[in-house]
Amino acid sequence: MVIALLGAAVAILSLQASELRRLPTRDADQGVASRRHDLYAVSNHVIARIDAASGREATRWQGDPALFPHINSCTADRATLVCAASNFPAVPMDSRIERFDARTLRHLSTQPLGHGYGSLTWAMRHGGAWWACFANYDKHGGELGRDHRFTTLVRYDRDWREQARFRFPDDILDLMAPKSASGGAWGRDGLLYVTGHDRPELYVLRVPAESGVLVHVATVALPTDGQAIAWDAKDPRLLWSVERSTRELVASHIPVIDAR
């Protein structure tokens, strides 16, 4: 019985995504978000709202690089874009959440998170809680005494009080080295989907109820290299990612994960 349980614990699925569509946009650099009929391309201090049907840019916000040095990702939360931002590559690491009107891209507020577990790369609401991932790097943009192994996922309550903390399994950390977790999105199946900085892979994780180590369920080969991701607002198995080298938003079908 013990042997069977150990064998099941290391059985990690290996799957392949199917590319469906590419949309060229000048700001496809750090990540992508999806809301209703719109897509959002994110690039440090720029956010572009793009009509998903035509691929045409509808609105573009450009911030002062001195005030917005690094917006890593955004996620649509009702009528608001919730964006993970930091002072990367400066140290000590300082993180904050920037909020924008999802239609006009007017900047609404800044929520400082300060110096904590690392450089904030993505944040989103799920299951009545806020989830935030803090990246750590071996060299460029990293702090003395920390490396990629300190990458941390934190669960907060609705008022941003810390509830639980999670670390990534060693096999995923080894694959992300010397960088960290750049993108993440909860699936409707209750699993967490995470990307690294530059490998064309999507890591599927089960999150424990309390603080601990995330469980690696599957790895899905992607047609793009890491960075921040987003599920399509209408199709629960369609994932958007970015191709930085060609400045494209890429839609892929992600197979259903049997996590039993």
Backbone torsions as a table, in degrees:
resi	resn	phi	psi	omega
1	MET	NA	-44.4	179.7
2	VAL	-61.8	-42.4	-179.9
3	ILE	-62.3	-41.6	-179.8
4	ALA	-62.8	-40.8	179.8
5	LEU	-66.4	-40.9	178.6
6	LEU	-64.7	-39.9	179.5
7	GLY	-63.1	-40.3	-179.7
8	ALA	-67.0	-32.7	-176.0
9	ALA	-66.1	-29.3	-176.5
10	VAL	-100.1	2.9	-179.5
11	ALA	-79.9	96.5	-177.7
12	ILE	-104.0	123.7	-179.2
13	LEU	-67.8	144.2	175.2
14	SER	-120.7	114.4	-172.5
15	LEU	-128.4	171.2	-177.6
16	GLN	-128.4	129.2	173.8
17	ALA	-80.1	153.9	178.0
18	SER	-111.1	117.7	179.8
19	GLU	-68.9	135.4	-177.6
20	LEU	-115.1	-35.0	-170.7
21	ARG	-162.9	149.8	174.0
22	ARG	-130.2	135.2	177.1
23	LEU	-121.9	116.2	177.5
24	PRO	-73.1	134.6	175.0
25	THR	-154.9	137.0	-173.5
26	ARG	-62.6	-19.3	-174.8
27	ASP	-105.8	13.9	177.1
28	ALA	-77.3	87.1	-173.9
29	ASP	-131.5	-60.8	-176.8
30	GLN	-91.2	-37.2	-176.9
31	GLY	-177.2	-173.3	-175.9
32	VAL	-145.4	149.3	173.5
33	ALA	-132.2	161.7	-178.2
34	SER	-137.4	135.4	177.5
35	ARG	-151.6	124.8	178.6
36	ARG	48.8	-112.1	-178.1
37	HIS	-100.3	9.7	-173.3
38	ASP	-116.5	152.5	167.9
39	LEU	-119.0	157.0	-180.0
40	TYR	-130.3	124.2	175.0
41	ALA	-97.2	132.6	-175.2
42	VAL	-116.7	131.8	-179.5
43	SER	-147.7	89.5	176.3
44	ASN	56.7	-88.2	179.7
45	HIS	-115.7	28.3	178.8
46	VAL	-134.9	137.2	171.1
47	ILE	-130.5	130.4	178.7
48	ALA	-119.0	128.7	174.3
49	ARG	-92.5	128.2	-172.4
50	ILE	-125.4	133.8	175.6
51	ASP	-69.3	119.6	-173.7
52	ALA	-66.2	-31.7	-177.6
53	ALA	-71.7	-47.1	-175.1
54	SER	-95.1	-22.1	-175.6
55	GLY	81.3	6.4	-178.2
56	ARG	-84.3	142.9	177.2
57	GLU	-74.0	127.5	-178.0
58	ALA	-99.8	-41.9	-178.0
59	THR	-147.5	147.4	179.2
60	ARG	-139.3	130.0	175.2
61	TRP	-110.4	134.3	176.7
62	GLN	-130.6	118.8	-177.6
63	GLY	-95.6	167.9	176.3
64	ASP	-71.1	121.0	-178.9
65	PRO	-56.8	-27.7	178.7
66	ALA	-69.3	-30.2	180.0
67	LEU	-95.2	-28.7	-178.9
68	PHE	-127.6	71.0	-175.3
69	PRO	-69.6	-30.1	-174.8
70	HIS	-156.4	96.3	167.9
71	ILE	-92.4	116.8	-173.3
72	ASN	-89.4	-34.2	-177.7
73	SER	-162.2	162.6	174.5
74	CYS	-137.7	154.2	173.5
75	THR	-137.7	143.0	-179.4
76	ALA	-80.9	125.2	178.6
77	ASP	-126.9	93.7	-172.2
78	ARG	57.8	-120.3	-177.0
79	ALA	-94.6	15.6	-175.7
80	THR	-124.4	142.2	168.0
81	LEU	-93.8	122.5	176.6
82	VAL	-101.4	116.0	-171.5
83	CYS	-116.8	133.7	177.6
84	ALA	-86.5	124.4	-175.3
85	ALA	-136.2	158.0	178.5
86	SER	-157.0	-178.5	176.6
87	ASN	-97.0	16.6	179.1
88	PHE	-49.1	136.0	6.4
89	PRO	-94.3	15.8	-179.1
90	ALA	-69.4	153.5	174.4
91	VAL	-131.7	152.3	-1.5
92	PRO	-61.7	149.4	-178.8
93	MET	-64.6	134.7	179.2
94	ASP	-134.0	126.2	-174.5
95	SER	-119.7	156.1	178.0
96	ARG	-160.9	165.6	175.9
97	ILE	-113.3	127.7	176.5
98	GLU	-106.3	134.3	179.7
99	ARG	-115.7	140.0	-177.6
100	PHE	-133.1	149.4	170.0
101	ASP	-65.8	125.4	-173.0
102	ALA	-67.2	-24.0	-179.3
103	ARG	-91.4	-49.1	-175.0
104	THR	-91.3	-17.5	-174.4
105	LEU	65.7	21.0	174.3
106	ARG	-68.8	133.4	179.6
107	HIS	-70.5	128.0	-175.1
108	LEU	-101.4	-44.4	-175.3
109	SER	-165.9	163.4	173.0
110	THR	-123.1	128.1	177.2
111	GLN	-112.5	104.3	-178.8
112	PRO	-71.0	135.8	172.9
113	LEU	-109.1	-14.2	174.5
114	GLY	72.8	-161.8	-179.6
115	HIS	-88.9	117.2	-176.1
116	GLY	-141.8	-116.0	-172.7
117	TYR	-83.4	-9.6	-178.8
118	GLY	156.5	-153.0	-179.9
119	SER	-98.6	118.6	-176.4
120	LEU	-64.0	125.3	179.7
121	THR	-111.5	-30.9	174.2
122	TRP	-155.6	151.6	179.4
123	ALA	-148.9	138.5	178.1
124	MET	-157.6	160.5	177.7
125	ARG	-91.1	137.7	177.5
126	HIS	-159.4	131.4	175.3
127	GLY	59.7	35.8	178.8
128	GLY	77.7	9.6	-179.8
129	ALA	-131.8	164.4	171.6
130	TRP	-101.7	138.2	-180.0
131	TRP	-121.1	134.3	-177.4
132	ALA	-139.5	137.1	180.0
133	CYS	-110.8	130.7	-179.3
134	PHE	-113.3	120.0	-177.0
135	ALA	-88.8	151.0	171.2
136	ASN	-136.2	147.2	-172.9
137	TYR	-127.7	155.9	-177.9
138	ASP	-71.5	-38.0	-175.6
139	LYS	-132.8	-92.4	-174.7
140	HIS	-57.9	118.5	-179.8
141	GLY	83.1	5.8	179.3
142	GLY	-100.3	161.9	179.3
143	GLU	-104.0	148.8	178.6
144	LEU	-57.7	130.6	179.9
145	GLY	92.2	-6.3	177.6
146	ARG	-125.3	150.1	170.7
147	ASP	-140.5	-166.8	-174.5
148	HIS	-58.7	-22.3	-178.6
149	ARG	-68.7	-12.9	179.6
150	PHE	-91.8	6.2	175.7
151	THR	-55.3	130.8	-168.9
152	THR	-136.3	136.3	172.1
153	LEU	-104.6	130.8	-177.5
154	VAL	-123.3	135.2	173.4
155	ARG	-103.5	129.5	178.2
156	TYR	-117.0	158.8	172.7
157	ASP	-80.3	-173.5	-174.7
158	ARG	-64.7	-22.2	179.9
159	ASP	-101.8	17.2	176.0
160	TRP	64.1	38.0	168.7
161	ARG	-97.8	130.2	-174.9
162	GLU	-62.9	133.4	179.4
163	GLN	-113.1	-40.0	-176.1
164	ALA	-155.9	158.2	-178.1
165	ARG	-134.8	140.4	-176.0
166	PHE	-132.8	144.9	173.8
167	ARG	-111.1	156.7	-178.9
168	PHE	-84.1	148.8	178.5
169	PRO	-65.4	153.0	-173.6
170	ASP	-59.9	-37.0	-177.6
171	ASP	-64.4	-37.6	177.6
172	ILE	-72.4	-40.2	177.3
173	LEU	-59.5	-40.0	178.4
174	ASP	-63.4	-37.3	179.8
175	LEU	-71.8	-32.7	-178.9
176	MET	-81.6	-20.6	-177.4
177	ALA	-57.2	143.2	3.6
178	PRO	-90.2	11.6	180.0
179	LYS	-95.6	-147.4	-171.7
180	SER	-152.9	-166.4	-179.0
181	ALA	-82.7	110.8	-176.6
182	SER	-89.7	-30.5	-175.9
183	GLY	-137.4	154.7	177.3
184	GLY	-161.8	146.1	178.6
185	ALA	-156.4	133.3	175.5
186	TRP	-74.5	133.6	173.8
187	GLY	-87.8	160.0	177.8
188	ARG	-67.9	-13.2	177.9
189	ASP	-83.3	2.8	178.6
190	GLY	83.8	5.8	177.3
191	LEU	-101.0	154.2	179.1
192	LEU	-101.7	130.9	-178.2
193	TYR	-111.5	125.9	-172.0
194	VAL	-131.8	142.9	174.3
195	THR	-118.5	154.5	173.3
196	GLY	-88.4	-156.5	-175.7
197	HIS	-88.0	-36.6	-174.1
198	ASP	-148.0	-0.8	176.8
199	ARG	-85.4	141.2	-179.7
200	PRO	-78.9	62.8	-175.4
201	GLU	-142.4	149.6	176.4
202	LEU	-120.8	123.5	-177.6
203	TYR	-100.6	127.3	-178.0
204	VAL	-102.5	127.5	-171.6
205	LEU	-129.0	144.6	169.6
206	ARG	-100.6	132.9	-176.0
207	VAL	-101.3	123.3	177.9
208	PRO	-61.7	160.0	-179.3
209	ALA	-67.0	-32.6	179.7
210	GLU	-124.6	177.5	-177.8
211	SER	-53.0	144.5	-179.7
212	GLY	163.5	-154.8	-177.9
213	VAL	-100.9	131.7	176.1
214	LEU	-64.8	148.2	-177.5
215	VAL	-102.3	122.5	-179.4
216	HIS	-78.9	113.0	-176.7
217	VAL	-96.3	-43.3	-175.4
218	ALA	-157.2	158.6	170.7
219	THR	-123.3	128.3	-179.1
220	VAL	-113.3	123.8	177.2
221	ALA	-71.1	128.8	-179.0
222	LEU	-109.1	158.7	175.3
223	PRO	-84.8	1.8	-179.1
224	THR	-128.1	165.1	-172.9
225	ASP	-101.8	92.3	172.8
226	GLY	58.4	-152.0	-178.2
227	GLN	73.1	179.8	-171.5
228	ALA	-76.2	148.2	-172.1
229	ILE	-127.7	170.0	175.8
230	ALA	-158.1	138.8	171.5
231	TRP	-73.2	144.6	176.6
232	ASP	-63.3	143.1	-176.6
233	ALA	-66.1	-21.3	-175.7
234	LYS	-111.2	-36.3	-175.8
235	ASP	-106.0	112.8	-174.3
236	PRO	-69.3	-11.8	178.2
237	ARG	-113.4	11.1	177.3
238	LEU	-101.7	120.5	-177.5
239	LEU	-111.6	132.8	175.0
240	TRP	-98.6	138.1	175.3
241	SER	-140.9	178.4	-178.4
242	VAL	-121.0	145.3	171.0
243	GLU	-108.3	101.7	-173.3
244	ARG	-65.9	-38.4	-174.1
245	SER	-64.7	-29.7	-178.3
246	THR	-112.5	-0.8	-178.5
247	ARG	54.7	63.4	179.8
248	GLU	-133.1	144.9	167.1
249	LEU	-91.9	131.7	-172.8
250	VAL	-123.3	129.4	177.7
251	ALA	-101.8	132.6	179.7
252	SER	-134.6	145.5	173.4
253	HIS	-87.7	126.9	179.0
254	ILE	-101.8	123.5	-179.0
255	PRO	-62.1	153.3	177.5
256	VAL	-64.4	134.9	-177.9
257	ILE	-95.0	122.4	173.7
258	ASP	-90.6	97.1	-173.6
259	ALA	-98.3	20.2	-179.2
260	ARG	-71.5	NA	NA
